[in-house]
Amino acid sequence: MIEPSWIDIDDVLESHNEIIARSGGSYGVLNLGALESTLNKPKNLYYYNDDINLFDLASSYAYGLARAC
């Protein structure tokens, strides 16, 4: 598999701010470390797992964002 484009923390924070601006709520992130960890998990899976696919990486992002952030 060709290395995918990774989600950048700045892009996540920018998207978050846009959503808050449109729908209301509080700006900021409760735990920036958890967000960074969530965004690094798929990279870890990609680099250290021989049997990985794009669906596994996407589900790792989704699970981490839903659970930790």
MOPAC internal coordinates of N, CA, C and O (Angstrom, degrees):
PM7 1SCF
backbone

  N    0.0000 0     0.00 0     0.00 0    0    0    0
  C    1.4494 1     0.00 0     0.00 0    1    0    0
  C    1.5304 1   108.40 1     0.00 0    2    1    0
  O    1.2310 1   120.97 1   -42.97 1    3    2    1
  N    1.3191 1   115.76 1   137.03 1    3    2    1
  C    1.4585 1   121.75 1   175.03 1    5    3    2
  C    1.5259 1   108.06 1   -71.63 1    6    5    3
  O    1.2310 1   120.79 1   -38.40 1    7    6    5
  N    1.3202 1   116.10 1   141.60 1    7    6    5
  C    1.4656 1   119.41 1  -178.16 1    9    7    6
  C    1.5332 1   110.12 1   -59.26 1   10    9    7
  O    1.2310 1   120.59 1   -51.82 1   11   10    9
  N    1.3316 1   116.47 1   128.18 1   11   10    9
  C    1.4681 1   119.94 1  -179.02 1   13   11   10
  C    1.5260 1   111.90 1   -75.34 1   14   13   11
  O    1.2310 1   121.29 1   -13.14 1   15   14   13
  N    1.3082 1   115.13 1   166.86 1   15   14   13
  C    1.4659 1   120.88 1   170.89 1   17   15   14
  C    1.5120 1   107.18 1   -80.87 1   18   17   15
  O    1.2310 1   120.62 1   -51.47 1   19   18   17
  N    1.3232 1   116.43 1   128.53 1   19   18   17
  C    1.4600 1   121.31 1  -176.40 1   21   19   18
  C    1.5166 1   110.64 1   -90.16 1   22   21   19
  O    1.2310 1   120.84 1   -28.87 1   23   22   21
  N    1.3136 1   116.01 1   151.13 1   23   22   21
  C    1.4574 1   121.93 1   176.56 1   25   23   22
  C    1.5240 1   108.16 1   -76.99 1   26   25   23
  O    1.2310 1   120.79 1   -52.36 1   27   26   25
  N    1.3129 1   116.09 1   127.64 1   27   26   25
  C    1.4571 1   122.51 1  -177.81 1   29   27   26
  C    1.5297 1   109.99 1   -92.54 1   30   29   27
  O    1.2310 1   120.57 1   -37.14 1   31   30   29
  N    1.3072 1   116.52 1   142.86 1   31   30   29
  C    1.4652 1   120.96 1  -178.16 1   33   31   30
  C    1.5296 1   111.47 1   -60.81 1   34   33   31
  O    1.2310 1   120.20 1   144.71 1   35   34   33
  N    1.3304 1   117.21 1   -35.29 1   35   34   33
  C    1.4680 1   119.84 1   178.45 1   37   35   34
  C    1.5218 1   111.58 1   -64.12 1   38   37   35
  O    1.2310 1   120.52 1   142.42 1   39   38   37
  N    1.3404 1   116.61 1   -37.58 1   39   38   37
  C    1.4619 1   120.37 1   177.29 1   41   39   38
  C    1.5275 1   111.38 1   -66.17 1   42   41   39
  O    1.2310 1   120.45 1   140.30 1   43   42   41
  N    1.3267 1   116.75 1   -39.70 1   43   42   41
  C    1.4652 1   121.10 1   178.32 1   45   43   42
  C    1.5254 1   110.41 1   -63.22 1   46   45   43
  O    1.2310 1   120.84 1   133.83 1   47   46   45
  N    1.3239 1   116.00 1   -46.17 1   47   46   45
  C    1.4676 1   120.00 1  -179.19 1   49   47   46
  C    1.5275 1   111.34 1   -65.70 1   50   49   47
  O    1.2310 1   120.18 1   142.05 1   51   50   49
  N    1.3280 1   117.26 1   -37.95 1   51   50   49
  C    1.4616 1   120.69 1   177.67 1   53   51   50
  C    1.5302 1   110.77 1   -65.25 1   54   53   51
  O    1.2310 1   120.51 1   136.24 1   55   54   53
  N    1.3236 1   116.64 1   -43.76 1   55   54   53
  C    1.4743 1   120.41 1   177.83 1   57   55   54
  C    1.5207 1   110.73 1   -62.65 1   58   57   55
  O    1.2310 1   120.79 1   138.06 1   59   58   57
  N    1.3209 1   116.10 1   -41.94 1   59   58   57
  C    1.4601 1   121.29 1   178.53 1   61   59   58
  C    1.5288 1   110.37 1   -59.30 1   62   61   59
  O    1.2310 1   120.70 1   133.70 1   63   62   61
  N    1.3264 1   116.27 1   -46.30 1   63   62   61
  C    1.4620 1   120.44 1   179.96 1   65   63   62
  C    1.5322 1   112.06 1   -63.54 1   66   65   63
  O    1.2310 1   120.23 1   142.54 1   67   66   65
  N    1.3234 1   117.16 1   -37.46 1   67   66   65
  C    1.4640 1   120.56 1   177.09 1   69   67   66
  C    1.5260 1   110.99 1   -64.60 1   70   69   67
  O    1.2310 1   120.33 1   137.36 1   71   70   69
  N    1.3083 1   116.97 1   -42.64 1   71   70   69
  C    1.4693 1   120.90 1   179.33 1   73   71   70
  C    1.5276 1   110.08 1   -64.01 1   74   73   71
  O    1.2310 1   120.11 1   136.75 1   75   74   73
  N    1.3219 1   117.39 1   -43.25 1   75   74   73
  C    1.4624 1   121.34 1   179.21 1   77   75   74
  C    1.5239 1   110.47 1   -63.65 1   78   77   75
  O    1.2310 1   120.29 1   138.87 1   79   78   77
  N    1.3299 1   117.04 1   -41.13 1   79   78   77
  C    1.4659 1   120.97 1  -179.95 1   81   79   78
  C    1.5240 1   111.24 1   -62.78 1   82   81   79
  O    1.2310 1   120.25 1   144.52 1   83   82   81
  N    1.3115 1   117.12 1   -35.48 1   83   82   81
  C    1.4703 1   121.05 1  -177.77 1   85   83   82
  C    1.5244 1   112.80 1   -83.10 1   86   85   83
  O    1.2310 1   120.49 1   143.73 1   87   86   85
  N    1.3240 1   116.66 1   -36.27 1   87   86   85
  C    1.4612 1   118.53 1  -171.12 1   89   87   86
  C    1.5222 1   114.26 1  -114.05 1   90   89   87
  O    1.2310 1   120.39 1   170.03 1   91   90   89
  N    1.3284 1   116.85 1    -9.97 1   91   90   89
  C    1.4574 1   119.79 1  -179.52 1   93   91   90
  C    1.5162 1   111.66 1    92.97 1   94   93   91
  O    1.2310 1   121.47 1   -14.72 1   95   94   93
  N    1.2967 1   114.79 1   165.28 1   95   94   93
  C    1.4556 1   120.55 1  -179.72 1   97   95   94
  C    1.5070 1   110.89 1   126.99 1   98   97   95
  O    1.2310 1   120.86 1     9.48 1   99   98   97
  N    1.3093 1   115.95 1  -170.52 1   99   98   97
  C    1.4589 1   121.33 1  -177.29 1  101   99   98
  C    1.5170 1   110.59 1   -98.99 1  102  101   99
  O    1.2310 1   121.14 1   -44.20 1  103  102  101
  N    1.3258 1   115.43 1   135.80 1  103  102  101
  C    1.4551 1   120.59 1   175.21 1  105  103  102
  C    1.5188 1   109.28 1   -77.23 1  106  105  103
  O    1.2310 1   121.07 1   -22.17 1  107  106  105
  N    1.3168 1   115.56 1   157.83 1  107  106  105
  C    1.4464 1   120.85 1   177.62 1  109  107  106
  C    1.5126 1   112.10 1   101.64 1  110  109  107
  O    1.2310 1   121.69 1    -9.98 1  111  110  109
  N    1.3154 1   114.37 1   170.02 1  111  110  109
  C    1.4598 1   122.17 1  -178.33 1  113  111  110
  C    1.5209 1   107.52 1  -121.31 1  114  113  111
  O    1.2310 1   120.41 1   -43.64 1  115  114  113
  N    1.3132 1   116.81 1   136.36 1  115  114  113
  C    1.4554 1   120.40 1  -178.90 1  117  115  114
  C    1.5255 1   112.50 1   -64.57 1  118  117  115
  O    1.2310 1   120.19 1   137.33 1  119  118  117
  N    1.3203 1   117.25 1   -42.67 1  119  118  117
  C    1.4584 1   120.61 1  -175.55 1  121  119  118
  C    1.5343 1   108.94 1  -140.29 1  122  121  119
  O    1.2310 1   120.68 1   -85.33 1  123  122  121
  N    1.3209 1   116.30 1    94.67 1  123  122  121
  C    1.4568 1   121.46 1  -178.42 1  125  123  122
  C    1.5304 1   111.19 1   -62.71 1  126  125  123
  O    1.2310 1   120.04 1   146.02 1  127  126  125
  N    1.3107 1   117.54 1   -33.98 1  127  126  125
  C    1.4652 1   121.23 1   177.55 1  129  127  126
  C    1.5188 1   112.25 1   -62.78 1  130  129  127
  O    1.2310 1   120.47 1   140.23 1  131  130  129
  N    1.3315 1   116.71 1   -39.77 1  131  130  129
  C    1.4671 1   120.32 1   178.41 1  133  131  130
  C    1.5268 1   110.37 1   -66.53 1  134  133  131
  O    1.2310 1   120.67 1   142.10 1  135  134  133
  N    1.3300 1   116.32 1   -37.90 1  135  134  133
  C    1.4651 1   119.99 1   177.65 1  137  135  134
  C    1.5283 1   110.28 1   -64.92 1  138  137  135
  O    1.2310 1   120.09 1   134.56 1  139  138  137
  N    1.3121 1   117.43 1   -45.44 1  139  138  137
  C    1.4627 1   120.97 1   178.34 1  141  139  138
  C    1.5306 1   111.16 1   -60.94 1  142  141  139
  O    1.2310 1   120.62 1   137.78 1  143  142  141
  N    1.3121 1   116.42 1   -42.22 1  143  142  141
  C    1.4591 1   120.84 1   178.43 1  145  143  142
  C    1.5297 1   110.99 1   -62.78 1  146  145  143
  O    1.2310 1   120.82 1   136.90 1  147  146  145
  N    1.3185 1   116.04 1   -43.10 1  147  146  145
  C    1.4579 1   121.02 1   178.65 1  149  147  146
  C    1.5180 1   111.50 1   -60.75 1  150  149  147
  O    1.2310 1   120.28 1   138.33 1  151  150  149
  N    1.3188 1   117.06 1   -41.67 1  151  150  149
  C    1.4606 1   120.79 1  -178.81 1  153  151  150
  C    1.5260 1   112.37 1   -74.06 1  154  153  151
  O    1.2310 1   119.78 1   158.68 1  155  154  153
  N    1.3173 1   118.02 1   -21.32 1  155  154  153
  C    1.4658 1   121.24 1   179.10 1  157  155  154
  C    1.5236 1   113.48 1   -89.64 1  158  157  155
  O    1.2310 1   119.83 1   159.91 1  159  158  157
  N    1.3186 1   117.93 1   -20.09 1  159  158  157
  C    1.4724 1   121.28 1  -178.19 1  161  159  158
  C    1.5247 1   112.82 1   -57.91 1  162  161  159
  O    1.2310 1   118.72 1   132.44 1  163  162  161
  N    1.3495 1   120.05 1   -47.56 1  163  162  161
  C    1.4666 1   118.41 1   178.72 1  165  163  162
  C    1.5294 1   113.11 1   -62.92 1  166  165  163
  O    1.2310 1   119.99 1   146.47 1  167  166  165
  N    1.3249 1   117.62 1   -33.53 1  167  166  165
  C    1.4656 1   120.37 1   176.59 1  169  167  166
  C    1.5251 1   110.10 1   -62.98 1  170  169  167
  O    1.2310 1   120.68 1   136.78 1  171  170  169
  N    1.3204 1   116.30 1   -43.22 1  171  170  169
  C    1.4552 1   121.44 1   178.33 1  173  171  170
  C    1.5294 1   110.18 1   -61.01 1  174  173  171
  O    1.2310 1   120.60 1   134.62 1  175  174  173
  N    1.3215 1   116.46 1   -45.38 1  175  174  173
  C    1.4610 1   119.94 1   178.22 1  177  175  174
  C    1.5249 1   111.22 1   -60.28 1  178  177  175
  O    1.2310 1   120.67 1   137.55 1  179  178  177
  N    1.3202 1   116.32 1   -42.45 1  179  178  177
  C    1.4632 1   121.17 1  -178.25 1  181  179  178
  C    1.5305 1   111.57 1   -64.37 1  182  181  179
  O    1.2310 1   120.60 1   133.28 1  183  182  181
  N    1.3117 1   116.45 1   -46.72 1  183  182  181
  C    1.4592 1   120.52 1  -174.55 1  185  183  182
  C    1.5250 1   113.62 1   -76.18 1  186  185  183
  O    1.2310 1   119.78 1   152.64 1  187  186  185
  N    1.3274 1   118.02 1   -27.36 1  187  186  185
  C    1.4592 1   119.96 1  -172.62 1  189  187  186
  C    1.5217 1   114.91 1  -117.77 1  190  189  187
  O    1.2310 1   119.73 1  -168.26 1  191  190  189
  N    1.3230 1   118.13 1    11.74 1  191  190  189
  C    1.4543 1   121.43 1   179.01 1  193  191  190
  C    1.5257 1   108.28 1  -128.52 1  194  193  191
  O    1.2310 1   120.35 1   -57.07 1  195  194  193
  N    1.3123 1   116.94 1   122.93 1  195  194  193
  C    1.4628 1   120.69 1  -178.26 1  197  195  194
  C    1.5201 1   112.86 1   -74.86 1  198  197  195
  O    1.2310 1   120.33 1   151.88 1  199  198  197
  N    1.3195 1   116.97 1   -28.12 1  199  198  197
  C    1.4623 1   121.34 1  -175.65 1  201  199  198
  C    1.5275 1   109.59 1  -109.61 1  202  201  199
  O    1.2310 1   120.45 1  -108.55 1  203  202  201
  N    1.3282 1   116.75 1    71.45 1  203  202  201
  C    1.4618 1   121.42 1  -177.59 1  205  203  202
  C    1.5263 1   108.46 1  -126.45 1  206  205  203
  O    1.2310 1   120.99 1   -31.99 1  207  206  205
  N    1.3180 1   115.71 1   148.01 1  207  206  205
  C    1.4620 1   119.33 1   176.89 1  209  207  206
  C    1.5292 1   109.50 1  -133.50 1  210  209  207
  O    1.2310 1   121.13 1    -6.88 1  211  210  209
  N    1.3017 1   115.44 1   173.12 1  211  210  209
  C    1.4595 1   121.28 1  -175.89 1  213  211  210
  C    1.5257 1   111.97 1   -61.87 1  214  213  211
  O    1.2310 1   120.20 1   146.00 1  215  214  213
  N    1.3164 1   117.22 1   -34.00 1  215  214  213
  C    1.4667 1   121.04 1   179.39 1  217  215  214
  C    1.5348 1   111.21 1   -65.97 1  218  217  215
  O    1.2310 1   120.63 1   140.78 1  219  218  217
  N    1.3186 1   116.40 1   -39.22 1  219  218  217
  C    1.4712 1   120.42 1   176.87 1  221  219  218
  C    1.5273 1   110.93 1   -63.51 1  222  221  219
  O    1.2310 1   120.70 1   138.87 1  223  222  221
  N    1.3185 1   116.27 1   -41.13 1  223  222  221
  C    1.4594 1   120.03 1  -179.95 1  225  223  222
  C    1.5270 1   111.10 1   -66.67 1  226  225  223
  O    1.2310 1   120.72 1   136.77 1  227  226  225
  N    1.3285 1   116.23 1   -43.23 1  227  226  225
  C    1.4668 1   120.37 1   179.09 1  229  227  226
  C    1.5240 1   110.95 1   -64.60 1  230  229  227
  O    1.2310 1   120.17 1   139.68 1  231  230  229
  N    1.3151 1   117.28 1   -40.32 1  231  230  229
  C    1.4664 1   119.34 1   179.97 1  233  231  230
  C    1.5285 1   110.83 1   -69.13 1  234  233  231
  O    1.2310 1   120.13 1   149.86 1  235  234  233
  N    1.3200 1   117.36 1   -30.14 1  235  234  233
  C    1.4568 1   120.54 1   175.82 1  237  235  234
  C    1.5254 1   110.50 1   -65.02 1  238  237  235
  O    1.2310 1   120.39 1   136.33 1  239  238  237
  N    1.3235 1   116.86 1   -43.67 1  239  238  237
  C    1.4652 1   120.82 1   174.56 1  241  239  238
  C    1.5270 1   110.63 1   -59.27 1  242  241  239
  O    1.2310 1   120.61 1   129.24 1  243  242  241
  N    1.3259 1   116.43 1   -50.76 1  243  242  241
  C    1.4706 1   121.13 1  -175.53 1  245  243  242
  C    1.5275 1   111.44 1   -62.03 1  246  245  243
  O    1.2310 1   120.44 1   133.71 1  247  246  245
  N    1.3128 1   116.76 1   -46.29 1  247  246  245
  C    1.4691 1   120.37 1   179.88 1  249  247  246
  C    1.5254 1   110.86 1   -61.58 1  250  249  247
  O    1.2310 1   120.89 1   132.51 1  251  250  249
  N    1.3223 1   115.91 1   -47.49 1  251  250  249
  C    1.4637 1   119.96 1  -178.28 1  253  251  250
  C    1.5138 1   112.71 1   -62.93 1  254  253  251
  O    1.2310 1   120.12 1   137.68 1  255  254  253
  N    1.3151 1   117.38 1   -42.32 1  255  254  253
  C    1.4613 1   120.67 1   179.83 1  257  255  254
  C    1.5281 1   111.35 1   -67.41 1  258  257  255
  O    1.2310 1   120.60 1   140.74 1  259  258  257
  N    1.3198 1   116.45 1   -39.26 1  259  258  257
  C    1.4735 1   119.61 1   179.76 1  261  259  258
  C    1.5164 1   111.77 1   -71.45 1  262  261  259
  O    1.2310 1   120.04 1   146.56 1  263  262  261
  N    1.2958 1   117.52 1   -33.44 1  263  262  261
  C    1.4653 1   121.50 1  -173.74 1  265  263  262
  C    1.5408 1   113.14 1   -87.90 1  266  265  263
  O    1.2310 1   120.39 1   136.08 1  267  266  265
  N    1.3202 1   116.86 1   -43.92 1  267  266  265
  C    1.4627 1   120.04 1  -168.46 1  269  267  266
  C    1.5217 1   115.13 1  -103.35 1  270  269  267
  O    1.2310 1   120.13 1   162.40 1  271  270  269
  N    1.2997 1   117.35 1   -17.60 1  271  270  269
  C    1.4674 1   117.71 1  -170.41 1  273  271  270
  C    1.5138 1   112.53 1  -117.88 1  274  273  271
  O    1.2310 1   120.10 1   180.00 1  275  274  273

